[in-house]
Amino acid sequence: LAPTPHLDGSYAIFGEIIEGLDVVMDIGEVPVDDNDRPLTPVNINSVDILDLIIGETMPPLGEVENTPGAPLMFYIEAYGENLNYDWYLEDELLQSGQNFIFEHSFTQAGEFIVRCHVSSAEFQHDLIWQVNSASGLDEAALPEMEQTRFYVQPNPFMDSVTLSYEIKTPSQVELEIYNLKGQIVGRMENESKAVGSYQVIWDGKDCQGRKVPSGIYLAKLKAGRESRTHKIMVLN
């Protein structure tokens, strides 16, 4: 309710009041204790998302390098009411419904457009990737995306799963497990790695040491500028 220059550089503005400023003013006048906490709790009773919000996508939007025959997974983190996802390869509709994950194997070399039309009752967005599926290139000319390999075994699993990866250039490696809401449930790696092969065991527990429910999860490996994603099935 007043300028706060002392917060500059430490906090970001994340919202805007478009109506109802009187409510904000009323909240600002609630009596507080010595720790500046309201003596009478101020609660949010409900939240309505008035737009279709697009968060992270995997792989990032734009150009994606791929090897012919290798499966490629696309994932969209989106928020809104009753969302529908129409997945297109060029102009052909391949998948429609509420599934925000799409997998496809590009069996031929070439350039392909993958487009997802995400829509709600009132809003819609088109998200586009250009997949470059190359074959017969000299290894030295291959883009970095081809330098990292990522495997998951066994899959599905009950007690534990081995996440194996190989990097051919020294990289900062991040390995995270996401649920299908796009929330991180496990951070397995976050450190610099030398060239080599590595294995990480995930015991199916979240960051608080609790067993995750049965279902589908996403293992995301980032090595430098590269990104690989694997779908994991947990059976408890």
N, C-alpha and C positions, 0 to 999 in steps of 0.2 A: 504493500500500500504506500510505499515511499521509495525513492531512489536508494539503491544498495551498492554503491561503487566498491565496497569492501569485498563483495562476492565476485567481482569481475575476475575472470581467469580461473575460477574454481567451480562455477556452476553454469549450467546452460538454461536458457529460457526454453521450456518445452510445451507451453500452452498459451492460448490467447482467449480472453473473455469476449464473447461476441454478444452476450446479453446476460442480465442478472447480476450486474455489478453491485446492486444493493445487498444481495446475499453475501457477497464477498466482504462488503463493508461491515455487515452484521457479524460475520465470523471474526473480523478483526477487532471487534469490541467485546468479545467474550472475555470475562475475567480469567486471569492466568495466575499460576503459582510462581514461586521464585525461580523455577526452571523454564519459565515462559510456556508452560503446558496448560491448556484450558482446564479450569476447574470443573466445567461441565463438558463431557466429551462432544466433539463435533464429528459426526459420522456421515459418510457417503452411503446412502441407502440403495442407490441404483446408478448404473452407468449405461448410457446409450452411445454406441458408435455411429456417428452421423455420416461417415464417409467410408469408403473402402481403402484400408490402409495396407500398403505393401511394405513388408520388412525385408529381410535378407532373402536372397535367392542363391541357390547352388546348382550349377556353377554361377558365378557372377554374370550378369547380363552382358552381352557383346559377343566377341569371338571366342570360340571354344575349340581347342585342338583335340582330335580323337584319332584312334587307330581303327581302321576298318575291321569289323567283327567284334570289337570290344564294346560291351554294354555301357551305356552312358545314362546316368540318373539325373533327373531334373527335380528340383524341390523349390516350392514357393512358400514363404512365411507371409500369411495375409490375415487381416482381421476385418470382420464385418458380419452382417447378418445373412445367413442362408447363402453362402458363397457357392458358385458353380465354376468349374474349371474345364474349359474346352481346349484340348491339346491338339495342335496341328503340326504336321510335317509338310512343309511347303503349304499347299492349300487343301490338303487332305486331312479331314478330322479323324484322328486315331483313338481318342479317348475323351469321354465326356462324363461329368458327374461331380462329386464332391471330393475326388482324390487329387490332392495337391502334389502328389509324387508321380512322375512319369519316367519310364525306362524304355530305352530303344537301342537296338544294335544297328549301326550303320554298316551294312555289308559291302558297300562299294565306296571307292574313293570319289571325292568331289566336295562341293560346298552345298550345305543344306540349311534351310531356315526352319527352326523350331519356334513355334509361337503358342503362347498360352493366353487365352481370352478369359480373364477372371471377372466375374460379374456378380452383382447382387441385384435386388429389386430396382435400385435407383442409380447405381454406379457401376462402372466397368473400366478395366484397364487391359491393355495388350502388352505382354512381356515377350521380348524377342531375343533369341540366341542365333548366331551364325556358326554352325558346326563345320569345321574344316577337317574332313576325314582324308588323311594323306596316306599314300602307299608308295613304296619303292624309293623313298628319299634316303640320301646319305645320312648316316647316324649323326654326324657332326652338325648337319643342317636341321635336325629335328628341334622343335621348340622345347622349352623347359617342361611343358606339360607331359612330355613323353619320358621324362627322366625319373619319375617316381612310380613305384608299383605298390599296390595296397591289397592285402588279402585278409579274409575273415574266415576262420574255421574253428569249430564246426558251426554250421548255421542251418537250422535253428540250434539253440543250445539251452541247457538247463542250469548247470552249475557254473561254468565259466566258458569264455570264448577267447581265442588267441587272435590278436590283431597284429598282423605282420606287415612290415613295409620296408622298402628298399629305396635309398636315395643315392644319386650319383654325383651330386654336388653338395658341399657343406651348406646346411640350411637351418633356419630357425623353424622348429617343428612344433605344431600344435595338434593334439589329438583329442577330440571331444565327442561325447555321446549326447544326442538330442532325442527328446521324445517327439511325437508327431504334432505337438503344439508349438514346436520350435524352441522349447525350453531346454537348457543345458542340464543334464542329469549327472554327467560325469566328466571330469577333466583328467585325462590320462597322461598327457605329455605337454610340456611347454618349456622347451629348452633348445639350445643350439646342438646340432648333431653333425658328426663327421660323416664322410661317405661310408656307406655300409648297409647292412641288413639288421633290422631290429624287430623285437617281439614284445608286445605288451599284453598282459592278461587282464581281462575285465571279468569280475566276479558277479556281474549283474546287480551291483549295488550303486546307489546314488551318492552324491557328495556328502550326505549325512550318514552313510553307512547302512542305509535301509535297502532291502531287496526291492527292485522295481517291479511293477505289475507285469504280467504276461502281455505280450504285444509286440509291435514293430517299433524299432528304434533306428536312428541314423548315426553311423560312425563317420565323422568328418575329419579327414587328415589334411592339414595345410603344411606344406614344406616350401618355404620361401614364397614365391608367387604362385605356386601350383596348389591345386585343391582336388582331392579325391573324396568320394562319398560312397559308403556301403550301407545297404539296408540289413538290419540284424533282427532276427526273430527270437524273442525270449519266451521260453516255456517254463513256467513255475508250477 
